[in-house]
Amino acid sequence: MKKSNKYKLKLEPLELIGPSDKIYEPIAFEFDNHDNIFEIIERMKSRDRFKTQQQSVEFAIGLKLFSEVMLKNKDNPLFEDFRSAFGDLMKKIKSKPA
């Protein structure tokens, strides 16, 4: 059995644009990931690839959520055309910035 890190994420609306009668309750969920996401966030922030550190954090969290789902569903045809480009993106991310 593979070991994985466990996380909890909570998303709640603070301010939504546009008219809506709907009230959205916060979403909280637990998930696992083979990587230490906090270390990845720190590396992304130190590489200074985005306009703000906050964008580095958003990118790291979104990427790790997406990539783990993709790994767990590697036979899903939805990812078929994207898999090669994703590999290239990960190589670029892991390389030192120019």
C-alpha positions as CSV (number, residue, x, y, z in Angstrom):
1,M,0.0,0.0,0.0
2,K,1.4,3.4,-1.0
3,K,1.7,6.1,1.6
4,S,0.3,9.5,0.9
5,N,-0.1,12.8,2.6
6,K,-3.5,13.8,3.8
7,Y,-4.9,17.3,3.5
8,K,-8.1,19.2,4.2
9,L,-9.2,22.1,2.0
10,K,-12.1,24.5,2.7
11,L,-13.6,26.8,0.0
12,E,-16.1,29.4,0.9
13,P,-17.5,32.3,-1.0
14,L,-16.5,35.7,0.4
15,E,-17.9,37.9,-2.4
16,L,-19.4,36.7,-5.7
17,I,-20.0,39.0,-8.7
18,G,-23.3,39.1,-10.5
19,P,-26.8,38.7,-9.3
20,S,-27.7,35.4,-7.6
21,D,-30.4,34.3,-5.2
22,K,-28.4,31.2,-4.4
23,I,-26.6,30.9,-1.1
24,Y,-23.5,28.7,-1.4
25,E,-22.4,26.8,1.6
26,P,-18.7,26.3,2.2
27,I,-17.2,23.1,0.7
28,A,-14.6,21.3,2.8
29,F,-13.1,18.0,1.8
30,E,-10.2,15.8,2.6
31,F,-7.8,14.4,0.0
32,D,-4.5,12.6,-0.3
33,N,-1.5,13.4,-2.4
34,H,1.8,11.7,-2.9
35,D,3.7,15.0,-2.6
36,N,4.1,17.4,0.3
37,I,2.1,20.2,-1.1
38,F,3.5,22.7,1.5
39,E,7.0,22.1,0.2
40,I,5.8,22.6,-3.4
41,I,4.2,25.8,-2.4
42,E,7.4,27.1,-0.9
43,R,9.4,26.1,-4.0
44,M,6.9,27.8,-6.3
45,K,7.0,31.0,-4.1
46,S,10.8,31.0,-4.1
47,R,11.0,30.6,-7.9
48,D,9.0,33.8,-8.4
49,R,7.4,32.8,-11.7
50,F,4.1,34.7,-11.2
51,K,3.2,38.3,-10.5
52,T,2.5,37.6,-6.8
53,Q,3.3,35.0,-4.2
54,Q,-0.5,34.4,-3.8
55,Q,-0.6,33.4,-7.5
56,S,2.2,30.9,-6.8
57,V,0.2,29.4,-4.0
58,E,-3.0,29.2,-6.1
59,F,-1.1,27.6,-8.9
60,A,0.6,25.0,-6.7
61,I,-2.6,24.0,-5.0
62,G,-4.6,23.8,-8.3
63,L,-1.9,21.9,-10.1
64,K,-1.5,19.4,-7.3
65,L,-5.3,18.8,-7.1
66,F,-5.5,18.4,-10.9
67,S,-2.5,16.2,-11.3
68,E,-3.4,13.8,-8.6
69,V,-6.9,13.3,-10.1
70,M,-5.2,12.8,-13.5
71,L,-2.8,10.2,-12.0
72,K,-5.6,8.3,-10.3
73,N,-7.5,8.3,-13.6
74,K,-4.7,7.7,-16.1
75,D,-6.8,5.5,-18.3
76,N,-9.5,8.2,-18.7
77,P,-9.8,9.3,-22.3
78,L,-10.4,12.8,-21.1
79,F,-6.7,13.2,-20.4
80,E,-5.4,11.4,-23.5
81,D,-4.5,14.4,-25.6
82,F,-3.3,16.4,-22.7
83,R,-0.9,13.9,-21.0
84,S,2.1,14.7,-23.2
85,A,1.7,18.5,-22.8
86,F,1.3,18.0,-19.1
87,G,4.6,16.2,-18.9
88,D,6.2,19.0,-20.8
89,L,4.7,21.5,-18.4
90,M,5.9,19.6,-15.3
91,K,9.5,19.5,-16.8
92,K,9.3,23.3,-17.3
93,I,8.0,23.9,-13.8
94,K,10.7,21.8,-12.2
95,S,13.5,23.5,-14.2
96,K,15.2,26.6,-12.9
97,P,13.6,29.8,-14.2
98,A,15.4,31.5,-17.1
